[in-house]
Amino acid sequence: MKTITLDDIAYERLKAWKKGRGESFSSVVKRVIPEPGSLGAFLGFAEVNQTQALAGNDLMEQAIEGRSSAKEDAWT
């Protein structure tokens, strides 16, 4: 076990993710935050949390589609 410190705003955000009085904060973190470094973890996170329905996705999609697909240097 580790002890962490959260400010009040961070604590309230974490608390809002709890699915009931019986769920621990450790369970919330494991459920909500994907393991780093794997596409599978990211896709699983997006699927479970239905991120496709989040506000602002349309703006991100427009920005991506608005980028030029024919760039001189593909790495910039």
Contact map, one row per residue, 1 for C-alpha under 8 A:
1110000000000000000000000000000000000000000000000000000000000000000000000000
1111000000000000000000000000000000000000000000000000000000000000000000000000
1111100000000000000000000000000000000000000000000000000000000000000000000000
0111110000000000000000000000000000000000000000000000000000000000000000000000
0011111000000000000000000000000000000000000000000000000000000000000000000000
0001111111100000000000000000000000000000000000000000000000000000000000000000
0000111111100000000000000000000000000000000000000000000000000000000000000000
0000011111110000000000000000000000000000000000000000000000000000000000000000
0000011111111000000000000000000000000000000000000000000000000000000000000000
0000011111111100000000000000000000000000000000000000000000000000000000000000
0000011111111110000000000000000000000000000000000000000000000000000000000000
0000000111111111000000000000000000000000000000000000000000000000000000000000
0000000011111111100000000000000000000000000000000000000000000000000000000000
0000000001111111110000001001000000000000000000000000000000000000000000000000
0000000000111111110000001000000000000000000000000000000000000000000000000000
0000000000011111110000000000000000000000000000000000000000000000000000000000
0000000000001111111000000001000000000000000000000000000000000000000000000000
0000000000000111111110111001000000000000000000000000000000000000000000000000
0000000000000000111111100000000000000000000000000000000000000000000000000000
0000000000000000011111100000000000000000000000000000000000000000000000000000
0000000000000000011111110000000000000000000000000000000000000000000000000000
0000000000000000001111110000000000000000000000000000000000000000000000000000
0000000000000000011111111011000000000000000000000000000000000000000000000000
0000000000000000010011111111000000000000000000000000000000000000000000000000
0000000000000110010000111111100000000000000000000000000000000000000000000000
0000000000000000000000011111110000000000000000000000000000000000000000000000
0000000000000000000000111111111000000000000000000000000000000000000000000000
0000000000000100110000111111111100000000000000000000000000000000000000000000
0000000000000000000000001111111110000000000000000000000000000000000000000000
0000000000000000000000000111111111000000000000000000000000000000000000000000
0000000000000000000000000011111111000000000000000000000000000000000000000000
0000000000000000000000000001111111000000000010001000000000000000000000000000
0000000000000000000000000000111111100000000010000000000000000000000000000000
0000000000000000000000000000011111110000110110000000000000000000000000000000
0000000000000000000000000000000011111100110000000000000000000000000000000000
0000000000000000000000000000000001111100100000000000000000000000000000000000
0000000000000000000000000000000000111110100000000000000000000000000000000000
0000000000000000000000000000000000111111110000000000000000000000000000000000
0000000000000000000000000000000000001111111000000000000000000000000000000000
0000000000000000000000000000000000000111111100000000000000000000000000000000
0000000000000000000000000000000001111111111110000000000000000000000000000000
0000000000000000000000000000000001100111111111000000000000000000000000000000
0000000000000000000000000000000000000011111111100000000000000000000000000000
0000000000000000000000000000000001000001111111110000000000000000000000000000
0000000000000000000000000000000111000000111111111000000000000000000000000000
0000000000000000000000000000000000000000011111111111000000000000000000000000
0000000000000000000000000000000000000000001111111110000000000000000000000000
0000000000000000000000000000000000000000000111111100000000000000000000000000
0000000000000000000000000000000100000000000011111110000000000000000000000000
0000000000000000000000000000000000000000000001111111110000000000000000000000
0000000000000000000000000000000000000000000001101111110000000000000000000000
0000000000000000000000000000000000000000000001000111110010000000000000000000
0000000000000000000000000000000000000000000000000111111010000000000000000000
0000000000000000000000000000000000000000000000000111111110000000000000000000
0000000000000000000000000000000000000000000000000000111111000000000000000000
0000000000000000000000000000000000000000000000000000011111110000000000000000
0000000000000000000000000000000000000000000000000001111111111000000000000000
0000000000000000000000000000000000000000000000000000001111111100000000000000
0000000000000000000000000000000000000000000000000000000111111110000000000000
0000000000000000000000000000000000000000000000000000000111111111000000000000
0000000000000000000000000000000000000000000000000000000011111111100000000000
0000000000000000000000000000000000000000000000000000000001111111110000000000
0000000000000000000000000000000000000000000000000000000000111111111000000000
0000000000000000000000000000000000000000000000000000000000011111111000000000
0000000000000000000000000000000000000000000000000000000000001111111100000000
0000000000000000000000000000000000000000000000000000000000000111111100000000
0000000000000000000000000000000000000000000000000000000000000011111110000000
0000000000000000000000000000000000000000000000000000000000000000111111100000
0000000000000000000000000000000000000000000000000000000000000000001111100000
0000000000000000000000000000000000000000000000000000000000000000000111110000
0000000000000000000000000000000000000000000000000000000000000000000111111100
0000000000000000000000000000000000000000000000000000000000000000000001111100
0000000000000000000000000000000000000000000000000000000000000000000000111111
0000000000000000000000000000000000000000000000000000000000000000000000111111
0000000000000000000000000000000000000000000000000000000000000000000000001111
0000000000000000000000000000000000000000000000000000000000000000000000001111
